[in-house]
Each structure stands twice: as structure tokens, then as C-alpha cells.
């Protein structure tokens, strides 16, 4: 009886060690050739992975049909003068006529642009909705500021929103 208990104890101790040794040997050679470099766990495919969805990374299209039918858009006031920059950049796209009143527009762009002085970053959320309030498109952008100024971060954000909107419009035309 005592021998059986000792044998089981040894078996329970050796099996995990042997399993770890086999797992270490089955790793790819690229990882073994670089000692000290650890692979970190990820929550999804790598940015270089072909599995990643093409198109704007931070923009989401809720309704492709409505997005492709927008001809005029009204841009509501957004903090840090982001709305003024969006009027310029979205107007340069040529895809929409910028309306001066919400009643004259097919869709309304609204959002927020908040700076965090402690984190030194700008967080912007931009939404496009139809006049009834139905969601069509949205984009979330984080931009650092201070080395670049806050105004430069706002300008970059407006350009990114316009670029993402253009990509989403191209994607909507393909569908």
C-alpha cells in the first residue's frame, strides 16, 4: 500500500514536468532562437494579419444604404472647434453638400471632442444620424497632444474623421 502511494505521488509530480518539457520542444524554432524574447498574449489577430477587416479601423458603418444616400449633411457644434475643422475637411471630400440648417440636411453629424490634460490626449467621438435620429456611422479617435498642440491634435482628428468617412463611403458603394 505504501509503495503504491509513493508511486502515485512521484507520477503526479513528474507528469506536469514532462508535459511542460514536450510543450517547450514543440514551439516554433523562431521563438527558440531568440532567448529572452517572450511572446505576449493577444486578444485578436495581429495588425499585419490578413484576417483583419479592411477599411477604417476606428469607424463603424451601421447602415451602408443610408450612408450611400446622404447628399447633404449638417454638422452640429462640437467642442474644441472640431466642428469648424470638420466643415472644412468633410466639405473637401466633395461627397456631401454642407447644410447651414438641420432642416436642409439628409443627415446630421454630431459628437464630442474632449481633452484630458492629465493623460495628454484628445478623445473624439463623431456620429452621423438621419434626421429621425437613426444611427448611420460613427468614429472614435484618440490623439496625443502636448508635444503637438491641442489645436494640431484637433486638426489631425478632423482629417482622420474625413479619411475614415471617405473609406466608409467607398466601402458602401461596393456593397
Buried (B, 14 or more C-beta within 10 A) or exposed (E): EEEEEEEEEEEEEEEEEEEEEEEEEEEEEEEEEEEEEEEEEEEEEEEEEEEEEEEBEBBBBBBBEBBBEBEEBBBEEBBBBBBBBBBEBBBEEEBBEBBEEBEEBBBBBBBEBEBEEEEEBBBBBBBBBBEEEEBBBBBBBEBEBEEEEBEBBBBBBBBBBBBBBBBBBEBBEEE
